[in-house]
Amino acid sequence: FTNYFGVTQFTKLKKTFRFNSSIADISSEFVLKNPFQTKKTITTLENVKAPSISLLRQTNKVIPGNNEKFNKIISKLSKPPDSSDSSYLLGRYLQVDKVLKAIIKLNNKASVLIQGRYNFTIPSPSEMELHREKFPTLDLIKNTIHSSKGKEADFVIVLGLQSGKNGFPSEKIDNPLLDALLPTPEDFEFAEERRLFYVAITRAKKRSYLIADMSSSSAFVNELITDNYDIDLNEFDITEDQKITQNFYCLKCQTGIMQPKINQKNKSKFYGCSHYSLCDHTENGCVECGSLMTRISENNTKYKACSNCNKHWIPLCVECNGEMSYRSGPYGFFWGCKNYSSNEKELSCTFSSNKIQTPKGFNDAEIVSKNLKRDTNIQNTDNKNEAQSDNKYTVRTEAYAYAKKLAMSKKITVNVVEKDGYWLVESKKP
């Protein structure tokens, strides 16, 4: 600018009358993480002691199921009601609804600005209509963050704080031709997005609310938590899933995060990689409460344990971290890695053990084996001798693996047949 126009005077605006000291401190600390950002200290008219930025950590996908109340909401938010986006519409509606309930307790005649990085991340007209019907005394408006520049409200709600190319910060890669026409950017990741986030949280006079699903939370949200910014993490209740899911990485691709999902056939809950369909890795939750299970390593033993009900645990393979299953083989029962595959030997894990050390405070391995019957198909683990025949298996894949091995070693033809809940390997009669 100086090189083009000549002599100039640079004046910093250091005092604001819009927001309080908490918002000023947090927003300034955040934007100044960029070393190329102009350094200045903001002073405010209103000084507060408590944090004025809160984080709501709540899932953004809710399956209505047979919940009559949820289905009524869905019918007003999407057409038809079984729209593929309905679970996300309901999830976002419930997130905003929870924050509005908190706001109306503080000020029942306040103005509220709901904003997001993209237009599709903010409530639709039908969503806004439902919120206005429920909270008629609140002045509710919505805008993208770019459109919010220069505006203000008593309270601000920021949506769309997830990772990805359509997240915030946006991880889209700009067209090289477009980059050539623009000024050289700072050598700092998400510099412009960081300034945009500063704009978002400083639209509030009194308080800013950030909403994120921690199973897909953005880099900005993770930074606020891990770098111990002075934000309020205790205003809202948080489920155990949301507490630990941000550290629950996919074992297969190493970059995805395991997210709660619903089996559409039997409505059971499981966890799948956030990179699906590029990664198809799935894991089961606790058989007692369905919660996410955390991986623990101690005393040369690895296992997953439910941190919610503290009743269920699953031993893990010490070589690949896969779940261990209680299985039957030609020489009796044993613990084998679930990542074993007779068809893909190069990718298969062959680790096995006759005995698993039980973690302190949990049931012994025999009881755990009963909890694993949905994976191993064991019909009755108490009656071991019944399944110890060298041609009788409780797991279909193991029966076929043994049949293949037997056929090759003995040079005979074998059949695998199902009988009385077991898989039998039999020599084929000529």
C-alpha positions as CSV (number, residue, x, y, z in Angstrom):
1,F,0.0,0.0,0.0
2,T,2.8,2.4,1.0
3,N,4.8,1.5,-2.1
4,Y,1.8,2.4,-4.3
5,F,0.4,5.5,-2.6
6,G,3.5,6.9,-1.0
7,V,3.7,8.5,2.4
8,T,1.0,7.0,4.7
9,Q,0.2,6.8,8.4
10,F,-0.7,3.5,10.1
11,T,-3.3,3.8,12.9
12,K,-4.4,0.8,15.0
13,L,-8.0,0.7,16.2
14,K,-7.4,-0.7,19.7
15,K,-10.8,-0.1,21.5
16,T,-14.1,-1.8,20.8
17,F,-17.5,-1.0,22.1
18,R,-19.2,-4.1,20.5
19,F,-18.0,-7.1,22.6
20,N,-16.7,-7.8,26.1
21,S,-13.2,-8.6,27.3
22,S,-13.6,-12.4,27.2
23,I,-14.6,-12.4,23.5
24,A,-11.8,-9.9,22.8
25,D,-9.1,-12.0,24.6
26,I,-10.1,-15.3,23.1
27,S,-10.6,-14.0,19.5
28,S,-7.3,-12.0,19.6
29,E,-5.3,-14.9,20.9
30,F,-6.8,-17.1,18.2
31,V,-6.2,-14.8,15.2
32,L,-2.7,-13.8,16.4
33,K,-1.5,-17.4,16.2
34,N,-0.8,-16.3,12.6
35,P,2.7,-14.7,12.9
36,F,2.0,-12.6,9.8
37,Q,-1.1,-11.0,11.4
38,T,-0.9,-7.4,12.5
39,K,-0.2,-7.4,16.3
40,K,-2.5,-5.2,18.5
41,T,-4.1,-5.4,21.9
42,I,-7.9,-4.8,22.0
43,T,-9.4,-3.1,25.0
44,T,-13.1,-3.2,25.7
45,L,-15.7,-1.1,27.5
46,E,-17.1,-4.1,29.3
47,N,-14.8,-6.3,31.4
48,V,-16.0,-9.8,32.5
49,K,-14.4,-12.5,34.5
50,A,-16.2,-15.6,33.2
51,P,-15.7,-17.0,29.7
52,S,-18.2,-15.6,27.1
53,I,-17.6,-18.3,24.5
54,S,-19.3,-21.7,25.0
55,L,-18.9,-24.9,23.1
56,L,-21.8,-27.4,22.6
57,R,-20.5,-30.8,21.7
58,Q,-23.4,-32.8,20.3
59,T,-23.9,-35.2,17.4
60,N,-25.1,-33.6,14.2
61,K,-26.9,-36.8,13.1
62,V,-30.0,-38.1,14.9
63,I,-32.1,-41.0,13.6
64,P,-35.7,-40.4,14.5
65,G,-36.7,-44.0,14.7
66,N,-40.1,-44.5,16.3
67,N,-39.9,-41.2,18.2
68,E,-43.2,-39.5,17.4
69,K,-41.9,-36.0,18.4
70,F,-38.8,-36.3,16.2
71,N,-40.8,-37.6,13.3
72,K,-43.2,-34.6,13.5
73,I,-40.2,-32.3,13.4
74,I,-38.7,-34.1,10.4
75,S,-42.0,-33.8,8.5
76,K,-41.7,-30.1,8.8
77,L,-38.0,-29.9,8.0
78,S,-37.8,-32.2,4.9
79,K,-40.0,-33.5,2.1
80,P,-40.4,-36.5,2.0
81,P,-39.9,-37.3,5.7
82,D,-37.5,-40.2,4.8
83,S,-35.1,-37.8,3.0
84,S,-31.5,-39.0,3.2
85,D,-30.7,-35.6,4.8
86,S,-33.4,-35.9,7.4
87,S,-31.1,-37.2,10.2
88,Y,-28.7,-34.3,9.7
89,L,-31.6,-31.8,9.6
90,L,-32.9,-33.2,12.8
91,G,-29.4,-33.2,14.4
92,R,-28.9,-29.5,13.5
93,Y,-32.3,-28.5,14.7
94,L,-31.7,-30.1,18.1
95,Q,-28.3,-28.5,18.4
96,V,-29.6,-25.0,17.8
97,D,-32.7,-25.7,19.9
98,K,-30.4,-26.6,22.9
99,V,-28.5,-23.3,22.6
100,L,-31.6,-21.2,22.2
101,K,-33.0,-22.8,25.5
102,A,-29.8,-21.6,27.2
103,I,-30.0,-18.1,25.7
104,I,-33.6,-17.5,26.7
105,K,-32.7,-18.2,30.3
106,L,-30.1,-15.4,30.1
107,N,-32.3,-12.9,28.1
108,N,-35.7,-13.7,26.8
109,K,-35.8,-10.7,24.5
110,A,-32.4,-10.9,22.9
111,S,-31.2,-10.8,19.3
112,V,-29.6,-14.0,18.1
113,L,-27.4,-14.3,14.9
114,I,-27.1,-17.9,13.6
115,Q,-24.2,-18.2,11.1
116,G,-22.1,-20.7,9.2
117,R,-19.2,-20.8,6.7
118,Y,-21.6,-21.9,3.9
119,N,-25.3,-21.2,3.2
120,F,-26.1,-24.9,3.5
121,T,-24.7,-25.1,7.0
122,I,-27.2,-22.6,8.4
123,P,-30.8,-23.4,9.1
124,S,-33.3,-23.4,6.2
125,P,-36.4,-21.2,6.2
126,S,-38.5,-24.1,7.5
127,E,-36.0,-24.6,10.4
128,M,-36.0,-20.9,11.2
129,E,-39.8,-20.9,11.2
130,L,-39.9,-23.8,13.8
131,H,-37.4,-22.0,16.0
132,R,-39.3,-18.7,15.9
133,E,-42.6,-20.6,16.8
134,K,-40.9,-22.1,19.8
135,F,-39.0,-18.9,20.9
136,P,-41.2,-16.0,19.8
137,T,-39.6,-13.4,22.1
138,L,-36.1,-13.9,20.5
139,D,-35.1,-11.9,17.5
140,L,-33.6,-14.7,15.3
141,I,-31.7,-14.0,12.1
142,K,-29.3,-16.1,10.0
143,N,-26.4,-15.3,7.7
144,T,-23.3,-16.8,6.3
145,I,-20.2,-15.4,8.1
146,H,-19.1,-13.5,5.0
147,S,-22.5,-11.7,5.0
148,S,-22.3,-11.1,8.7
149,K,-19.3,-8.7,8.5
150,G,-20.3,-5.4,10.0
151,K,-23.4,-6.9,11.8
152,E,-23.9,-7.6,15.5
153,A,-26.3,-9.4,17.8
154,D,-26.6,-10.0,21.6
155,F,-25.8,-13.7,21.0
156,V,-24.1,-15.6,18.2
157,I,-24.4,-19.2,17.2
158,V,-21.7,-20.6,14.9
159,L,-22.6,-23.8,12.9
160,G,-20.7,-26.0,10.5
161,L,-17.6,-26.5,12.6
162,Q,-16.6,-29.8,11.0
163,S,-13.5,-30.9,9.1
164,G,-13.4,-31.4,5.3
165,K,-13.5,-29.3,2.2
166,N,-16.9,-28.0,3.2
167,G,-16.0,-27.5,6.8
168,F,-14.7,-24.6,8.7
169,P,-11.9,-24.0,8.1
170,S,-12.5,-25.0,4.5
171,E,-10.0,-27.5,3.3
172,K,-10.8,-26.9,-0.4
173,I,-7.8,-26.6,-2.7
174,D,-7.9,-23.4,-4.8
175,N,-7.6,-23.5,-8.5
176,P,-3.9,-22.7,-9.5
177,L,-5.2,-20.2,-12.1
178,L,-7.1,-18.3,-9.4
179,D,-4.2,-18.3,-7.1
180,A,-2.1,-16.7,-9.8
181,L,-4.4,-13.7,-9.9
182,L,-4.5,-13.2,-6.1
183,P,-1.9,-11.7,-3.8
184,T,0.7,-14.1,-2.4
185,P,-0.9,-15.7,0.7
186,E,0.8,-15.8,4.1
187,D,2.9,-18.9,4.7
188,F,0.5,-20.0,7.5
189,E,-2.2,-22.6,7.2
190,F,-5.8,-21.4,7.1
191,A,-4.7,-17.7,7.6
192,E,-7.8,-16.3,5.8
193,E,-10.1,-18.8,7.4
194,R,-8.7,-17.9,10.8
195,R,-9.6,-14.3,10.2
196,L,-13.1,-15.3,9.2
197,F,-13.5,-17.3,12.4
198,Y,-12.5,-14.1,14.2
199,V,-15.3,-12.3,12.4
200,A,-17.8,-15.0,13.4
201,I,-17.2,-15.0,17.2
202,T,-16.9,-11.2,17.4
203,R,-20.4,-10.5,16.1
204,A,-21.7,-11.1,19.6
205,K,-22.2,-8.4,22.2
206,K,-22.7,-10.8,25.1
207,R,-21.9,-14.4,24.2
208,S,-20.8,-16.6,21.3
209,Y,-21.9,-20.3,21.1
210,L,-19.9,-22.8,19.0
211,I,-21.6,-26.0,18.0
212,A,-19.5,-29.1,16.9
213,D,-19.9,-32.8,16.6
214,M,-16.6,-34.1,18.0
215,S,-16.6,-37.1,15.7
216,S,-15.9,-34.7,12.8
217,S,-14.8,-31.6,14.6
218,S,-12.8,-29.0,12.8
219,A,-9.1,-28.0,13.4
220,F,-10.3,-24.8,14.9
221,V,-12.5,-26.5,17.5
222,N,-9.7,-29.0,18.4
223,E,-7.3,-26.1,18.8
224,L,-9.5,-24.3,21.2
225,I,-9.7,-27.4,23.4
226,T,-6.2,-28.8,23.2
227,D,-4.5,-25.4,23.5
228,N,-6.6,-24.6,26.6
229,Y,-8.3,-21.4,25.4
230,D,-10.5,-19.9,28.1
231,I,-13.8,-21.1,26.7
232,D,-16.7,-22.6,28.6
233,L,-16.8,-26.4,28.2
234,N,-19.2,-27.0,31.0
235,E,-22.3,-25.0,30.2
236,F,-23.8,-28.0,28.4
237,D,-23.9,-31.7,29.3
238,I,-21.8,-34.0,27.0
239,T,-22.2,-37.6,26.3
240,E,-19.3,-40.0,26.8
241,D,-19.2,-40.6,23.0
242,Q,-18.5,-36.9,22.4
243,K,-15.9,-36.8,25.1
244,I,-13.7,-39.4,23.6
245,T,-14.6,-39.7,20.0
246,Q,-12.1,-37.1,18.8
247,N,-9.3,-39.4,19.8
248,F,-10.9,-42.6,18.5
249,Y,-9.0,-42.9,15.2
250,C,-9.7,-45.6,12.6
251,L,-7.2,-48.5,12.8
252,K,-7.4,-49.3,9.1
253,C,-6.8,-45.9,7.4
254,Q,-5.2,-44.2,10.4
255,T,-6.7,-40.8,9.4
256,G,-10.5,-41.2,9.8
257,I,-12.4,-41.0,13.1
258,M,-14.8,-43.6,14.2
259,Q,-18.4,-42.2,14.2
260,P,-21.6,-43.6,15.7
261,K,-23.9,-45.1,13.0
262,I,-27.1,-47.0,12.8
263,N,-27.7,-50.3,11.1
264,Q,-30.7,-49.6,9.0
265,K,-31.8,-53.3,9.0
266,N,-31.9,-54.0,12.7
267,K,-31.5,-50.5,14.1
268,S,-28.4,-51.6,16.1
269,K,-25.7,-49.1,16.9
270,F,-22.1,-49.5,15.6
271,Y,-19.1,-47.2,14.8
272,G,-17.8,-46.7,11.3
273,C,-14.9,-44.7,9.8
274,S,-15.6,-41.1,8.9
275,H,-13.9,-41.7,5.5
276,Y,-16.5,-44.2,4.4
277,S,-16.9,-45.2,1.5
278,L,-13.1,-44.9,1.0
279,C,-12.6,-46.8,4.2
280,D,-15.1,-49.5,5.3
281,H,-13.7,-50.2,8.8
282,T,-16.3,-50.7,11.5
283,E,-16.3,-51.6,15.2
284,N,-19.0,-52.6,17.7
285,G,-19.8,-50.6,20.8
286,C,-20.3,-51.9,24.3
287,V,-22.8,-54.8,24.4
288,E,-24.2,-53.4,27.7
289,C,-24.9,-49.7,26.8
290,G,-23.7,-49.3,23.1
291,S,-21.1,-46.6,24.0
292,L,-17.8,-46.1,22.4
293,M,-15.0,-48.3,23.8
294,T,-11.5,-46.8,24.5
295,R,-8.3,-48.7,23.7
296,I,-6.0,-49.3,26.7
297,S,-2.5,-50.8,26.9
298,E,-1.0,-51.9,30.2
299,N,1.1,-54.8,31.5
300,N,1.8,-56.1,28.0
301,T,-2.0,-56.5,27.5
302,K,-4.2,-54.5,25.1
303,Y,-7.9,-54.3,25.4
304,K,-11.0,-52.1,24.8
305,A,-13.1,-51.1,27.7
306,C,-16.4,-49.2,28.0
307,S,-15.7,-45.9,29.9
308,N,-19.4,-45.3,30.3
309,C,-20.9,-48.3,32.2
310,N,-17.5,-49.9,33.0
311,K,-19.0,-53.4,32.6
312,H,-17.7,-54.7,29.3
313,W,-14.2,-55.2,27.8
314,I,-12.8,-56.8,24.7
315,P,-9.2,-58.1,24.4
316,L,-7.1,-56.7,21.5
317,C,-4.5,-58.3,19.4
318,V,-1.0,-57.2,20.6
319,E,0.3,-57.2,17.0
320,C,-2.4,-55.3,15.0
321,N,-4.8,-54.0,17.6
322,G,-7.7,-55.9,16.1
323,E,-10.4,-57.4,18.4
324,M,-9.8,-60.9,19.7
325,S,-12.5,-63.5,19.3
326,Y,-13.0,-66.7,21.3
327,R,-13.0,-69.5,18.7
328,S,-13.0,-73.2,18.3
329,G,-10.4,-75.1,16.3
330,P,-9.2,-78.6,15.7
331,Y,-7.3,-78.6,18.9
332,G,-9.9,-76.9,21.1
333,F,-10.9,-73.3,22.0
334,F,-8.5,-70.3,21.6
335,W,-8.4,-66.6,21.2
336,G,-7.8,-65.5,17.6
337,C,-7.5,-62.0,16.0
338,K,-10.6,-60.9,14.0
339,N,-8.3,-59.7,11.3
340,Y,-7.4,-63.2,10.3
341,S,-8.4,-64.2,6.8
342,S,-7.7,-67.4,5.0
343,N,-8.4,-65.7,1.7
344,E,-6.1,-62.7,2.1
345,K,-3.0,-64.1,3.8
346,E,-0.8,-61.1,3.0
347,L,-3.2,-58.8,4.9
348,S,-4.2,-61.4,7.5
349,C,-3.1,-61.4,11.1
350,T,-2.4,-64.8,12.5
351,F,-1.9,-63.9,16.1
352,S,-3.6,-66.2,18.6
353,S,-3.4,-67.1,22.3
354,N,-4.8,-69.9,24.5
355,K,-5.2,-67.5,27.4
356,I,-6.0,-63.8,27.8
357,Q,-5.0,-61.8,30.9
358,T,-8.1,-60.2,32.5
359,P,-7.8,-56.5,33.3
360,K,-8.2,-55.6,37.0
361,G,-11.9,-54.8,37.8
362,F,-13.4,-56.7,34.9
363,N,-15.0,-60.1,34.3
364,D,-12.8,-63.0,33.3
365,A,-12.1,-64.0,29.8
366,E,-14.7,-66.8,29.8
367,I,-17.5,-64.3,30.5
368,V,-16.2,-62.0,27.9
369,S,-16.3,-64.8,25.3
370,K,-20.1,-65.0,25.8
371,N,-20.4,-61.3,25.1
372,L,-18.5,-61.9,21.8
373,K,-21.0,-64.5,20.5
374,R,-22.5,-62.0,18.0
375,D,-19.0,-61.9,16.3
376,T,-17.9,-65.5,16.8
377,N,-21.3,-67.3,16.5
378,I,-20.6,-69.4,19.6
379,Q,-23.8,-71.1,20.6
380,N,-22.8,-72.3,24.1
381,T,-19.3,-71.5,25.4
382,D,-20.0,-73.4,28.7
383,N,-20.1,-76.7,26.9
384,K,-16.6,-76.7,25.3
385,N,-16.2,-80.4,24.7
386,E,-19.1,-80.4,22.3
387,A,-17.3,-78.3,19.8
388,Q,-13.8,-79.7,20.1
389,S,-14.1,-82.3,17.4
390,D,-11.5,-81.9,14.7
391,N,-14.2,-81.6,12.1
392,K,-16.8,-79.5,13.9
393,Y,-16.7,-75.6,14.0
394,T,-18.8,-72.8,15.3
395,V,-17.5,-70.3,12.8
396,R,-18.2,-70.9,9.1
397,T,-15.0,-69.3,7.8
398,E,-12.9,-71.4,10.0
399,A,-14.6,-74.5,8.8
400,Y,-13.9,-73.7,5.2
401,A,-10.3,-72.8,6.0
402,Y,-9.8,-76.2,7.6
403,A,-11.6,-77.9,4.7
404,K,-9.3,-76.3,2.3
405,K,-6.2,-77.3,4.3
406,L,-7.5,-80.8,4.7
407,A,-8.2,-81.2,1.0
408,M,-4.8,-80.0,0.0
409,S,-2.9,-82.1,2.5
410,K,-4.8,-85.3,2.1
411,K,-5.5,-84.9,-1.6
412,I,-9.2,-85.6,-1.0
413,T,-12.5,-83.9,-1.7
414,V,-14.3,-82.5,1.3
415,N,-17.7,-80.9,2.0
416,V,-18.7,-78.3,4.6
417,V,-22.3,-78.8,5.9
418,E,-24.3,-77.0,8.6
419,K,-25.9,-79.2,11.3
420,D,-27.3,-78.4,14.7
421,G,-25.8,-74.9,14.8
422,Y,-22.3,-76.2,13.8
423,W,-20.3,-76.4,10.6
424,L,-19.0,-79.9,9.9
425,V,-16.1,-80.7,7.6
426,E,-16.7,-84.1,6.0
427,S,-14.9,-86.2,3.5
428,K,-16.9,-86.4,0.2
429,K,-18.0,-89.9,-0.7
430,P,-16.8,-91.0,-4.2
